[in-house]
Amino acid sequence: MAYGRLEVFYPDGAFKTFLLSDPNVSIGRSAGNMIALDVEGISRYHVSLTYADGVTHITDLDSANGTFVDGERLKANEASPLMGGEEVQIGEVRVIFHIFDETPTRPITVPEDTTRRVEIEAGQFTVDLFEPEQPVSPGAHISAQLTITNTGENAERYTVEIGGLPADWVRIDRRELEIAPGKAGDVVVNFKPRRRPDSAPGDYAVTAIVRARSNPLAELRTHFTLHVLAYGGFGMALEQRSARTGEQFRLHVHNQGSAVLPLTITPRPLNEAFTAKVNPARLTLAPGQRLVIAGEARAKSARLFGDPLQSAVDLVVRSGDAARFTAVARLHVTERPPLPGWARFIALGGALTLVLLTIVGLIVLLSPDSATEAPAATDVIAPEGGFIVQDFRVDPPTVARYVLQDVTITWDIPGAVTARISGLEGFTTSPLQADYPASGTITVPGIWQSPMPLTISVTAENEANESVTSAITVEVVPILCTASAGDVALYAAPDGRGQVVATVPNNTPAEITGRDLNGVWLRVALTGGASGWGRVDSLSCPDPNLISILLIVPDVATAVPETPGTLAPTATAEG
């Protein structure tokens, strides 16, 4: 019988679940482990899980990079208990441990001084509350106990309700119970916040309501505070694992935790002949937020001749919270010189020939009879059908960031057999043909999100397999809206009840990077890659029609839980 499960999140976004039924489970890179995780940063035998007497323990097997539980590094070869819901970092892999024993009816032992009693004379009953003393992490659970005492002379039925939390966080073992006169009954309440980015950390004011069926007006309410911790974690993946030098690559990052997460991205070329950069290198993601980071790798010195040179760049992403989790994505980079290596010998031979012809010409010109013996000039006829890009245009010459727009590309290359259009991969999701005719025009809709210029190229080949390329760089401009009616408050989410993260001063322009699904809120870029949300009617934009074609941000975290009866957190736990 299984006693728990592991949810394993890989750096590339993949996900696996492993059931735990054996009392001894080893985890590591070697195939000899019960759970083999062949990922960089994991030792051959990294960590072990043991189950005995209803408790699961985790032990770091003196691994090279260590094991972290909820951001704390374990001591080597020292067992630590797991209560369920913990986040374990093993190399580049993030693991969540869940237990299967989630029954809400198990007894709890609470010191007497934590008991709180409320009573109402007309109702002829009292309620004793044993409230939880410890905070709870999303995915884990904690219990409270209500003891109802019937002080009347007749048997009575009582109902129990819990308010102030999302309904799916609460399990009550007995929502209704009958108690004889002079007797007491216990109700156990389990609290288990969901392990989702919208499970906001902080203090939640919880209300327990007990009513007598015979007299609904006889109601007792008792209050306590449930402290919910934040949890961290992020995912990352390259859109393409290979790129040419000078070609833009895109890195997707996702804050999978419930707290604001600072991230630092550091490119590390494995070959000193290459350099790489990303923009932005530092950013802050809201809970659940996804973002695409643009980057570029280049050779430090360009080569005109030579064979293709391949290397790799490690994109190291480190979280800025207490856990300091690190993950790495490897990009394979190819530098392809425009001319093959053997072409340098032809060029050298041509240069030598030109030098010899120059010397011979000088000798002839300087000879005494050169004036009378010089041959007459003859007309030189240029060969027909020269293979060049005769016309290549992109309209418009500028594109606006985060706006849906059309780009029209026109080309004319006489003598070409096929033409290929490249550079639109990060602009549009519309399918493009692999090959186009020698001349033509296409219109492509798309959205450009990167601050880097949009470079569009056309490459053509003729029947002799000769190729010619032409490129145009399209300027990128931001959409700027101005706070024209006083300072504008920016919220962490498109919800005016949430936390204010910044303010746009009056008459100050701000870059707009998207809107919500209903078009009521605009996302505003902040320093460091962060963003805030302001209402449309509080910002003045140069072209109001642009708002309707802005990038829609569908999966935005709400600052306040939307479940009826839910209170917003009054404090934020340390991430």
C-alpha positions as CSV (number, residue, x, y, z in Angstrom):
1,M,0.0,0.0,0.0
2,A,1.4,3.4,-1.0
3,Y,2.1,5.8,1.8
4,G,2.9,8.8,-0.4
5,R,3.9,10.1,-3.8
6,L,6.5,12.4,-5.3
7,E,5.7,15.0,-7.9
8,V,8.9,15.6,-9.9
9,F,9.3,18.8,-12.0
10,Y,12.2,18.8,-14.5
11,P,14.0,22.0,-15.6
12,D,12.6,21.7,-19.1
13,G,9.0,21.8,-17.8
14,A,8.4,18.0,-17.9
15,F,6.5,16.4,-15.0
16,K,6.3,12.9,-13.5
17,T,4.7,11.3,-10.5
18,F,6.1,8.4,-8.5
19,L,4.1,6.4,-6.0
20,L,5.9,5.4,-2.8
21,S,5.2,2.0,-1.4
22,D,8.6,0.5,-0.5
23,P,9.8,1.5,3.0
24,N,13.3,2.3,1.5
25,V,13.5,4.4,-1.6
26,S,16.8,5.7,-3.1
27,I,17.0,8.5,-5.6
28,G,19.9,9.5,-7.8
29,R,21.4,9.6,-11.3
30,S,22.5,5.9,-11.3
31,A,20.2,3.3,-12.8
32,G,20.6,1.3,-9.6
33,N,18.2,3.7,-7.7
34,M,14.6,2.9,-7.3
35,I,13.9,6.4,-8.7
36,A,16.5,7.3,-11.3
37,L,16.7,10.9,-12.3
38,D,19.3,11.4,-15.1
39,V,19.7,15.2,-14.7
40,E,22.7,17.4,-14.3
41,G,23.6,18.3,-10.7
42,I,22.3,15.0,-9.2
43,S,24.8,12.6,-7.6
44,R,24.8,8.9,-8.5
45,Y,23.2,8.1,-5.1
46,H,21.8,11.5,-4.0
47,V,19.1,11.0,-1.4
48,S,17.0,8.3,0.3
49,L,13.4,8.1,1.8
50,T,12.6,5.7,4.6
51,Y,9.1,5.0,6.0
52,A,8.5,3.6,9.5
53,D,5.8,3.9,12.1
54,G,3.7,6.1,9.9
55,V,6.5,8.7,9.4
56,T,8.6,9.4,6.3
57,H,12.2,10.6,6.7
58,I,14.5,12.0,4.1
59,T,18.4,11.7,4.2
60,D,21.0,13.3,2.0
61,L,23.6,10.7,1.1
62,D,26.5,13.1,1.2
63,S,25.7,14.4,-2.3
64,A,28.0,16.8,-4.1
65,N,25.4,19.6,-4.5
66,G,23.3,18.9,-1.4
67,T,19.6,18.5,-0.8
68,F,17.3,21.4,0.2
69,V,13.9,21.0,1.9
70,D,11.8,24.2,1.7
71,G,15.0,26.1,1.1
72,E,17.0,24.7,4.0
73,R,20.0,22.5,3.2
74,L,20.0,19.1,4.9
75,K,22.9,17.8,6.9
76,A,24.6,14.9,5.2
77,N,23.6,11.4,6.4
78,E,21.1,12.9,8.9
79,A,17.4,11.9,8.6
80,S,14.8,14.6,8.7
81,P,11.0,14.0,8.9
82,L,8.6,15.0,6.1
83,M,5.0,16.0,7.1
84,G,3.7,16.4,3.6
85,G,3.7,19.3,1.2
86,E,7.5,20.0,1.4
87,E,9.4,21.2,-1.6
88,V,12.7,19.3,-2.1
89,Q,15.4,20.5,-4.4
90,I,17.7,17.8,-5.8
91,G,20.2,19.3,-8.3
92,E,18.1,20.9,-11.0
93,V,15.0,18.9,-10.2
94,R,12.2,20.2,-7.9
95,V,10.3,17.5,-6.0
96,I,7.0,17.8,-4.0
97,F,6.3,15.2,-1.3
98,H,2.7,14.3,-0.5
99,I,1.4,11.8,2.1
100,F,-1.7,9.7,1.5
101,D,-3.0,9.8,5.1
102,E,-5.2,12.8,4.9
103,T,-8.1,11.7,7.1
104,P,-9.6,14.7,9.0
105,T,-10.8,12.6,12.0
106,R,-7.6,11.7,13.7
107,P,-7.3,13.1,17.2
108,I,-5.1,16.1,17.9
109,T,-3.4,17.0,21.1
110,V,-3.3,20.7,21.9
111,P,-2.0,22.3,25.1
112,E,-4.7,23.6,27.5
113,D,-3.6,27.2,27.2
114,T,-4.5,27.3,23.5
115,T,-8.2,26.5,24.2
116,R,-10.7,29.3,23.6
117,R,-14.3,29.1,24.9
118,V,-17.3,31.0,23.7
119,E,-20.8,30.6,25.0
120,I,-24.3,32.0,24.7
121,E,-26.8,31.8,27.5
122,A,-29.9,31.5,25.4
123,G,-28.4,28.8,23.3
124,Q,-27.6,26.5,26.2
125,F,-24.3,25.2,24.7
126,T,-20.7,26.2,24.7
127,V,-17.8,25.8,22.2
128,D,-14.2,25.2,23.0
129,L,-11.7,25.9,20.2
130,F,-8.3,24.3,19.9
131,E,-6.8,26.4,17.2
132,P,-3.6,25.5,15.2
133,E,-0.5,27.1,16.5
134,Q,1.8,26.5,13.5
135,P,1.7,27.9,10.0
136,V,0.8,25.7,7.1
137,S,2.4,25.4,3.7
138,P,0.3,24.9,0.5
139,G,0.0,21.2,-0.1
140,A,0.3,20.3,3.6
141,H,-2.5,20.3,6.2
142,I,-3.0,21.2,9.8
143,S,-6.0,20.6,12.1
144,A,-8.2,22.5,14.6
145,Q,-10.7,21.0,17.0
146,L,-14.1,22.3,18.2
147,T,-15.6,20.8,21.3
148,I,-19.3,21.5,21.6
149,T,-21.0,21.0,25.1
150,N,-24.7,20.7,25.4
151,T,-25.6,22.5,28.7
152,G,-29.3,22.2,28.1
153,E,-31.8,19.6,29.4
154,N,-32.7,18.1,26.0
155,A,-30.7,16.4,23.2
156,E,-29.7,18.9,20.5
157,R,-28.4,18.8,16.9
158,Y,-25.7,21.3,16.0
159,T,-24.3,22.4,12.6
160,V,-20.7,23.6,12.0
161,E,-19.5,26.0,9.3
162,I,-16.1,27.5,8.5
163,G,-15.7,30.9,6.9
164,G,-12.9,33.1,5.7
165,L,-11.1,30.5,3.5
166,P,-11.6,29.1,0.0
167,A,-14.1,26.2,0.3
168,D,-11.6,23.6,-1.2
169,W,-9.1,24.4,1.6
170,V,-11.4,23.1,4.4
171,R,-12.5,19.6,5.4
172,I,-14.9,19.1,8.3
173,D,-15.3,15.5,9.6
174,R,-18.8,16.2,11.0
175,R,-20.7,19.1,9.7
176,E,-23.7,18.1,11.8
177,L,-23.9,16.1,15.1
178,E,-26.3,15.3,17.9
179,I,-25.2,15.7,21.5
180,A,-27.1,14.4,24.6
181,P,-27.8,16.8,27.5
182,G,-24.7,17.4,29.6
183,K,-22.4,15.7,27.0
184,A,-19.9,17.0,24.6
185,G,-18.9,16.2,21.0
186,D,-15.8,16.9,19.0
187,V,-15.4,18.2,15.5
188,V,-12.0,18.1,13.7
189,V,-11.4,20.6,10.9
190,N,-8.6,20.1,8.5
191,F,-7.0,23.0,6.6
192,K,-5.1,22.3,3.4
193,P,-4.3,25.2,1.1
194,R,-3.9,24.1,-2.5
195,R,-0.4,24.1,-3.9
196,R,-1.2,26.7,-6.6
197,P,0.2,30.1,-7.4
198,D,-3.2,31.7,-6.4
199,S,-2.9,30.4,-2.8
200,A,-1.7,33.7,-1.6
201,P,0.5,33.6,1.5
202,G,-0.4,35.6,4.7
203,D,-2.7,35.7,7.6
204,Y,-6.3,34.6,7.0
205,A,-9.1,35.4,9.6
206,V,-11.0,32.2,10.0
207,T,-14.5,32.1,11.6
208,A,-16.0,28.9,13.1
209,I,-19.8,29.1,13.3
210,V,-21.9,26.6,15.4
211,R,-25.7,26.7,15.4
212,A,-28.4,24.8,17.2
213,R,-31.0,23.2,14.9
214,S,-33.9,23.9,17.4
215,N,-33.0,27.6,17.6
216,P,-31.1,28.9,14.6
217,L,-30.8,32.3,16.3
218,A,-28.6,30.6,19.0
219,E,-25.3,31.0,17.1
220,L,-21.8,30.9,18.4
221,R,-18.9,32.4,16.5
222,T,-15.2,32.0,17.3
223,H,-12.3,33.4,15.4
224,F,-8.7,32.6,14.9
225,T,-5.9,33.3,12.4
226,L,-4.5,30.8,10.0
227,H,-1.0,31.7,8.8
228,V,-0.3,30.3,5.3
229,L,3.3,30.2,4.1
230,A,4.6,30.9,0.7
231,Y,6.2,28.3,-1.5
232,G,8.6,28.8,-4.3
233,G,9.7,27.2,-7.5
234,F,10.1,28.0,-11.2
235,G,10.2,26.3,-14.6
236,M,12.2,27.2,-17.6
237,A,12.7,25.9,-21.2
238,L,14.3,27.0,-24.4
239,E,12.0,27.5,-27.3
240,Q,14.7,26.0,-29.5
241,R,17.8,24.3,-28.2
242,S,20.1,25.4,-31.1
243,A,20.7,28.8,-32.8
244,R,23.2,30.4,-35.2
245,T,25.4,33.2,-34.0
246,G,23.6,36.5,-34.3
247,E,20.2,34.7,-34.3
248,Q,17.8,35.5,-31.5
249,F,16.8,32.7,-29.1
250,R,13.9,32.7,-26.6
251,L,13.9,31.4,-23.0
252,H,10.5,30.8,-21.3
253,V,10.4,31.2,-17.5
254,H,7.5,30.5,-15.2
255,N,7.0,31.3,-11.6
256,Q,5.3,28.2,-10.3
257,G,5.2,29.4,-6.7
258,S,2.8,31.6,-4.6
259,A,5.2,34.5,-3.9
260,V,6.9,37.2,-6.0
261,L,10.0,35.6,-7.4
262,P,13.2,37.6,-8.4
263,L,15.3,35.8,-11.0
264,T,18.7,36.4,-12.4
265,I,19.7,34.9,-15.8
266,T,23.4,34.6,-16.5
267,P,24.7,33.3,-19.9
268,R,27.9,31.2,-19.6
269,P,29.6,30.4,-22.9
270,L,31.5,27.1,-22.8
271,N,33.9,28.4,-25.4
272,E,35.9,31.6,-24.8
273,A,35.5,32.5,-28.5
274,F,31.8,33.2,-28.0
275,T,29.8,35.8,-26.0
276,A,26.1,35.9,-25.1
277,K,23.6,38.2,-23.6
278,V,19.9,38.2,-22.5
279,N,17.4,41.0,-22.0
280,P,16.4,41.4,-19.3
281,A,19.0,39.6,-17.2
282,R,17.2,40.4,-13.9
283,L,13.4,40.2,-13.6
284,T,10.7,39.7,-11.0
285,L,7.8,37.4,-11.7
286,A,4.4,37.6,-9.9
287,P,2.9,34.3,-8.7
288,G,2.0,32.1,-11.7
289,Q,3.5,34.7,-14.2
290,R,5.1,33.5,-17.4
291,L,7.6,35.5,-19.4
292,V,9.7,35.1,-22.6
293,I,13.3,36.3,-22.4
294,A,15.1,37.2,-25.6
295,G,18.8,36.6,-26.1
296,E,21.6,36.4,-28.6
297,A,25.0,34.6,-28.9
298,R,27.8,35.8,-31.1
299,A,31.4,35.0,-31.9
300,K,33.8,37.5,-30.4
301,S,35.6,37.8,-33.8
302,A,33.8,37.0,-37.0
303,R,35.5,34.7,-39.5
304,L,35.2,35.2,-43.3
305,F,36.6,31.7,-44.1
306,G,36.4,28.4,-42.4
307,D,34.3,25.4,-41.4
308,P,31.3,25.7,-39.1
309,L,32.2,26.0,-35.4
310,Q,29.9,24.6,-32.8
311,S,29.8,25.3,-29.1
312,A,27.3,25.7,-26.3
313,V,26.0,28.4,-23.9
314,D,24.6,27.5,-20.5
315,L,21.8,29.8,-19.4
316,V,22.0,29.8,-15.6
317,V,18.7,30.9,-13.9
318,R,18.9,31.5,-10.1
319,S,16.0,32.5,-7.9
320,G,16.5,35.5,-5.6
321,D,14.4,34.1,-2.7
322,A,15.8,32.3,0.4
323,A,16.0,29.0,-1.5
324,R,18.4,30.3,-4.1
325,F,17.3,27.5,-6.5
326,T,19.4,27.2,-9.7
327,A,18.5,25.6,-13.0
328,V,20.5,25.5,-16.3
329,A,19.3,25.3,-19.9
330,R,21.9,24.6,-22.5
331,L,21.8,26.3,-25.9
332,H,23.9,24.9,-28.8
333,V,25.4,27.6,-30.9
334,T,26.8,27.4,-34.4
335,E,29.1,29.9,-36.1
336,R,28.9,29.5,-39.9
337,P,31.4,31.7,-41.9
338,P,30.0,33.0,-45.2
339,L,32.8,31.3,-47.2
340,P,34.1,27.7,-46.8
341,G,37.7,27.1,-45.7
342,W,38.9,26.1,-49.2
343,A,37.8,29.4,-50.6
344,R,40.7,31.2,-48.9
345,F,43.1,29.4,-51.3
346,I,41.2,30.5,-54.3
347,A,41.2,34.1,-52.9
348,L,44.9,33.9,-52.2
349,G,45.5,32.6,-55.8
350,G,43.4,35.4,-57.2
351,A,45.3,38.0,-55.2
352,L,48.7,36.7,-56.4
353,T,47.4,36.7,-60.0
354,L,46.3,40.3,-59.7
355,V,49.7,41.3,-58.3
356,L,51.5,39.6,-61.2
357,L,49.2,41.2,-63.8
358,T,49.8,44.6,-62.1
359,I,53.5,44.2,-62.3
360,V,53.4,43.1,-66.0
361,G,51.1,46.1,-66.8
362,L,53.6,48.5,-65.2
363,I,56.5,47.0,-67.1
364,V,54.6,47.4,-70.4
365,L,53.5,51.0,-69.6
366,L,57.0,52.0,-68.7
367,S,58.7,50.5,-71.8
368,P,59.8,53.0,-74.5
369,D,57.5,51.6,-77.2
370,S,54.5,51.3,-75.0
371,A,52.9,54.4,-76.5
372,T,52.9,53.0,-80.0
373,E,52.5,49.3,-79.3
374,A,49.7,49.4,-76.7
375,P,46.6,47.5,-78.0
376,A,43.4,49.4,-78.7
377,A,40.7,49.3,-76.0
378,T,37.8,46.9,-76.6
379,D,34.3,47.1,-75.2
380,V,33.5,44.8,-72.2
381,I,30.0,43.4,-72.2
382,A,28.6,42.5,-68.7
383,P,27.1,39.1,-68.5
384,E,23.3,39.0,-68.6
385,G,21.1,37.7,-65.7
386,G,23.2,38.9,-62.8
387,F,22.1,37.2,-59.5
388,I,21.3,39.9,-57.0
389,V,18.4,41.0,-54.8
390,Q,16.8,43.6,-56.9
391,D,14.0,44.6,-54.5
392,F,13.4,43.8,-50.9
393,R,11.0,45.9,-48.7
394,V,9.3,45.5,-45.3
395,D,6.2,47.6,-44.5
396,P,5.8,49.2,-42.0
397,P,9.4,50.2,-41.2
398,T,8.6,50.2,-37.4
399,V,6.5,47.8,-35.2
400,A,5.0,48.5,-31.9
401,R,5.7,46.1,-29.0
402,Y,2.9,44.0,-27.6
403,V,0.5,45.0,-30.4
404,L,-1.2,42.8,-32.9
405,Q,-0.2,44.1,-36.4
406,D,0.5,43.1,-39.9
407,V,3.9,43.1,-41.6
408,T,4.1,43.1,-45.4
409,I,7.2,41.7,-47.1
410,T,8.0,42.3,-50.8
411,W,10.9,40.9,-52.7
412,D,12.2,40.5,-56.3
413,I,15.3,38.4,-57.1
414,P,15.7,37.8,-60.8
415,G,17.4,34.5,-61.6
416,A,16.4,32.8,-58.4
417,V,14.7,29.4,-58.2
418,T,13.5,29.6,-54.6
419,A,13.4,32.2,-51.9
420,R,13.2,31.8,-48.1
421,I,11.9,34.3,-45.5
422,S,13.4,34.1,-42.0
423,G,13.4,36.2,-38.8
424,L,9.6,36.0,-38.2
425,E,9.8,33.1,-35.7
426,G,9.4,35.3,-32.7
427,F,6.8,37.6,-34.4
428,T,4.1,35.3,-35.7
429,T,2.6,31.8,-35.1
430,S,1.2,31.8,-38.6
431,P,2.7,29.0,-40.8
432,L,5.2,30.2,-43.4
433,Q,6.1,28.3,-46.6
434,A,9.5,26.6,-46.7
435,D,10.1,28.1,-50.1
436,Y,8.7,31.0,-52.1
437,P,9.1,32.0,-55.8
438,A,11.7,34.5,-57.0
439,S,9.4,37.4,-56.4
440,G,6.3,38.0,-54.4
441,T,4.5,39.7,-51.5
442,I,3.2,38.2,-48.2
443,T,1.4,39.8,-45.3
444,V,1.9,38.2,-41.8
445,P,0.0,39.1,-38.6
446,G,1.9,38.8,-35.3
447,I,3.0,40.4,-32.0
448,W,6.6,41.4,-31.2
449,Q,7.4,41.3,-27.5
450,S,11.2,41.7,-27.4
451,P,12.9,45.1,-27.0
452,M,15.5,44.0,-29.6
453,P,14.9,45.0,-33.3
454,L,13.1,42.7,-35.6
455,T,15.4,41.5,-38.3
456,I,13.8,39.9,-41.4
457,S,15.9,38.3,-44.1
458,V,15.4,36.9,-47.6
459,T,17.7,34.2,-48.9
460,A,17.5,33.0,-52.5
461,E,19.2,30.3,-54.6
462,N,19.6,29.9,-58.3
463,E,20.0,26.8,-60.5
464,A,23.8,26.8,-59.9
465,N,23.1,26.5,-56.1
466,E,24.5,30.0,-55.6
467,S,22.8,31.9,-52.8
468,V,22.3,35.6,-52.0
469,T,20.9,37.1,-48.8
470,S,19.5,40.5,-47.9
471,A,18.3,41.6,-44.4
472,I,16.2,44.5,-43.1
473,T,16.1,45.6,-39.5
474,V,12.7,46.8,-38.4
475,E,12.7,49.4,-35.6
476,V,10.7,48.5,-32.4
477,V,8.8,51.3,-30.6
478,P,7.0,51.0,-27.2
479,I,3.4,51.9,-26.6
480,L,3.4,54.8,-24.1
481,C,0.4,55.9,-22.2
482,T,0.3,58.9,-19.8
483,A,-1.1,59.4,-16.3
484,S,-3.0,62.6,-17.2
485,A,-5.5,62.9,-14.3
486,G,-3.3,62.6,-11.3
487,D,-1.1,59.8,-10.0
488,V,-2.1,56.3,-11.1
489,A,-1.8,53.4,-8.7
490,L,-0.5,50.1,-10.2
491,Y,-1.6,46.8,-8.6
492,A,0.1,43.4,-8.5
493,A,-2.9,42.0,-10.4
494,P,-5.8,43.4,-12.4
495,D,-7.8,43.8,-9.2
496,G,-8.3,47.1,-7.4
497,R,-8.5,45.2,-4.0
498,G,-5.0,43.9,-4.3
499,Q,-1.6,45.2,-3.3
500,V,-0.3,48.5,-4.8
501,V,3.2,47.8,-6.3
502,A,4.0,51.2,-7.9
503,T,2.6,54.5,-8.9
504,V,2.7,56.4,-12.3
505,P,3.1,60.1,-11.4
506,N,0.9,62.7,-13.1
507,N,1.9,63.6,-16.7
508,T,4.4,60.7,-16.8
509,P,4.5,58.3,-19.7
510,A,4.6,54.5,-19.0
511,E,5.2,51.6,-21.3
512,I,2.1,49.3,-21.8
513,T,2.8,45.6,-22.3
514,G,-0.6,44.0,-22.4
515,R,-4.2,44.0,-21.2
516,D,-6.5,41.7,-19.4
517,L,-9.2,39.6,-21.1
518,N,-11.9,42.1,-20.5
519,G,-9.9,45.2,-21.6
520,V,-10.5,47.0,-18.3
521,W,-6.8,46.8,-17.1
522,L,-3.5,47.6,-18.7
523,R,-0.2,45.9,-17.8
524,V,2.5,48.5,-17.2
525,A,6.3,47.7,-17.4
526,L,8.3,48.5,-14.3
527,T,12.0,48.5,-13.7
528,G,13.8,45.2,-13.3
529,G,11.4,43.3,-15.6
530,A,8.5,43.5,-13.2
531,S,5.0,44.8,-14.1
532,G,1.9,46.4,-12.5
533,W,-1.7,46.8,-13.5
534,G,-3.6,50.1,-14.0
535,R,-7.1,50.8,-15.1
536,V,-7.7,51.8,-18.7
537,D,-9.7,54.9,-17.7
538,S,-6.8,56.2,-15.6
539,L,-4.3,56.3,-18.5
540,S,-4.3,58.4,-21.6
541,C,-3.0,56.6,-24.7
542,P,-2.0,58.3,-28.0
543,D,-4.2,55.9,-30.1
544,P,-7.1,54.4,-28.1
545,N,-7.7,51.9,-30.9
546,L,-4.4,50.3,-30.0
547,I,-5.8,49.1,-26.7
548,S,-8.2,46.7,-28.5
549,I,-5.3,44.9,-30.3
550,L,-2.9,44.8,-27.4
551,L,-1.5,41.4,-26.2
552,I,-4.0,39.7,-24.0
553,V,-2.5,38.3,-20.7
554,P,-5.0,35.5,-19.8
555,D,-3.4,33.8,-16.9
556,V,-2.9,36.6,-14.4
557,A,-2.9,35.9,-10.6
558,T,-5.7,37.7,-8.6
559,A,-4.5,39.6,-5.6
560,V,-7.6,38.6,-3.6
561,P,-9.1,35.1,-3.6
562,E,-12.5,35.2,-5.3
563,T,-14.2,32.5,-3.3
564,P,-17.2,33.9,-1.4
565,G,-16.4,34.6,2.2
566,T,-12.7,34.7,1.6
567,L,-10.6,37.4,3.2
568,A,-7.5,38.9,1.6
569,P,-4.2,38.1,3.4
570,T,-3.1,41.0,5.7
571,A,0.6,40.0,5.7
572,T,2.9,38.3,3.3
573,A,5.2,35.5,4.5
574,E,8.8,35.6,3.6
575,G,9.4,33.9,0.2
